[in-house]
């Protein structure tokens, strides 16, 4: 079993080079969830939902049973899948809220509606898992 990781995500309102800022003692988590642009989300949200490995630039994700392996360059960290799903849901929420608050043009791109629907499905998956866990205790 992998240890739960400490991670803080926030939208970057400054004119920095990143849209989201992740802070963690784990350098891979910090780099993986700090998004410089929309490309990783735009090209990967469906693969991530379907639990298909995905790679773009220096970031890669692999699914293995109940674990998820995240890579930045060749550095790796692993999370339990349920923990990863919760983190990705927080990231997607953050990006949707940030895009809305900043009136970002990405909201009018063809893939945006599918992305927001996947985010809703992820939330439903989390809720179902929580209901299953609370029912078994």
Secondary structure by P-SEA (a helix, b strand, c coil): cccbbbbbbbbbcccccccbbbbcccaaaaaaaccccaaaaaacaaaaaaccccccccbbbbbcccbbbbbcccccccccaaaaaaaaaaaaaaaaaaaaaaccccccccaaaaaaaaaaaaaaaaaaaaaaaaaac
